[in-house]
Amino acid sequence: MYGIGIRRVATAMVTASAATLLMTACQPGGSPAGAGNSPSGAPVKPAASTSTSGSTSPAASATSGSPTHTATPSTGAKACGLPDLKASMYQAAVRPDGTGTGAAIVEFTNVSGKACTVQGYPTVAGAGNGSPEKNRPLKVTTTGGASTVKIAAGGKAWTKLTFVQVQGEADGYCKSAATPASYPTLVVGVPGAGAHQVALTDGVIAECDDKVTVTALSAAKPS
């Protein structure tokens, strides 16, 4: 009886071991032959990895449709050329105290029949004896911010020129002790749109030190 009991226990242990091996072999990855397979025999696909950094992959960026930069909106008009503008000039209402010109407004009218644009700060030169070939460039100090100005057909843009004022009566004098200068006309250069010779509608230009402060071309009429 004791021998029979020993054999039964041994047989049971062998049977349990065989069952365990069989169950292990049936599990995915339980043996080299079953590695990477599902219980149904189909290949097991690896799970997609996720990023915790919050960054977008290059492929996602390429299909997102987001631009890498923002383009500056177009005005839909070409830049004004020399023949597109007609210049005129008159004394400003607000100007430094003195007996010279003090300040003048230069007005540019678009005569092209189509909208065009200007931008920036004009250059200024005195035309000796009214002759452009005898130009005397003035030292320009700019003031205010420059932006693109769209001038409709028949529309206008302006700049204000402020001079070092002549003092006193008759021929006057300069505070710097320099000799006052006078010009029948000025040559005003518009960036990209040429040089325009223009005369005051009410007198001549009288200034000191050959200096002028210039505002940017603007759609707002200065005073």
Summary of the structure (lengths in Angstrom):
residues: 223
radius of gyration: 43.6
end to end distance: 128.1
largest distance: 150.2
contacts: 591
relative contact order: 0.18
helix: 19%
strand: 34%
